[in-house]
Amino acid sequence: MRLLALPMTLLVIAVLIYLLVMVIRGGRPASGAVGAPRWETDTVMENGWTLIVIRKVVPGRNGPVEVSRQTVRAIKDDDPNWDELYRQGMAEARNRVSTLEIESG
């Protein structure tokens, strides 16, 4: 019986420490994620290009955390049809976000 007393005591102490840590953290996962992932549209300007992207983000303690990104369209900044291409790209991005949200829900 004494042989089992020490391992059982250590197990109980480990469980209590784990519960204490979870209470202090508020029950949130260690990764910093505090909510369900969602898809959103975004625009990135870099090196003379406008990139229309969709991003999968999870709410974090310090703001959204990006976990995935897909480029929908890349438009050269000096393209004469930039406005029309941008509108088309954003419509495509919104459509893709809708599809991904439906599939993941």
N, C-alpha and C positions, 0 to 999 in steps of 0.2 A: 504494500500500500504506500509506503514511504517513497518507493521508486517512482510512482505516478504523481506524487504530490508536487514535486519541483516542476516538472513539465506543465502540469495543469496550472500552477501558479503563474508561470511565465506566459502561458497562453492567455490567461485572464488579464494580466498586466498589458500584454500586447494589444488585446481588443480594446481595453480602456484607453490606451494611448491613441489608437486609431480613431475611436469615437470622439475623443477630446480634440484631435486635429480637425476632424470633419466639422465639429461644432464651431471651432474658431474660424475656419474657412467659410462657414455658412453653407456647407454641403456642395460647393461648386467643384467641378473637376479641376485637377491640377494644371491643365493646359491653359487656363485663363478663359476658356470659352464659357459663357453663361447663358446661352440661348440656342435656339434651333438655327441651322444654316439657312440662308436665303440667297437667291440670285438677284443681281441688280445690274443696270446698265451704267456705263461710265465712258468718259471721253478722256483720252490721254494725248497730249501734244508733245512730240519729241522729234528732234532732228529734221524739221521740215515736213513732218507727217502728222496727220490727225488720225488717231486710232480709236475706233469705236469698239469697245470691249464689253463683255459681260463678266461679272465677277461673282464667285460664290463666297459669301462672307458669313462669319459668325460673330455675334456680339461679344466683345471682350471687355475686360475691366477698364481698358484705356481706349475704347472705341472699337469699331469693326476690325476684324482680323480676316484678311484675304486668304482663302485656302485653295482657290482655283481661279483661273482666268482663261477666257477664250477671246481671240480677236475676231470680230465680225467683219470689219472692213477697215482698210487703210486708205486714206485719201491724202494725196500730195497737197500741201498747203497752198500752192500757187495754181491748183487746178481751176480752170474757168467755171466748171460746173460744181464747185465745192459745195454750195448751199444745197443743191438738189441731191448730190451724192450723200451729203450728211443726213438729210431728212430720210432718204431711202435706207441708209445704214442704221439709223436710230429705230426706224419702224421694224426692220429685220431683227435688231437686237431685242426690242420689246417683245416681238413675237417669239423669239427663241427663249427669252426669260419665262414667258407664259408657259411654253411647252415644258421647260425643265421643271418649273414649279408644280405643274400638274403631274408630271411623271414621278417626282420625288415625294409627292403628297399622298 
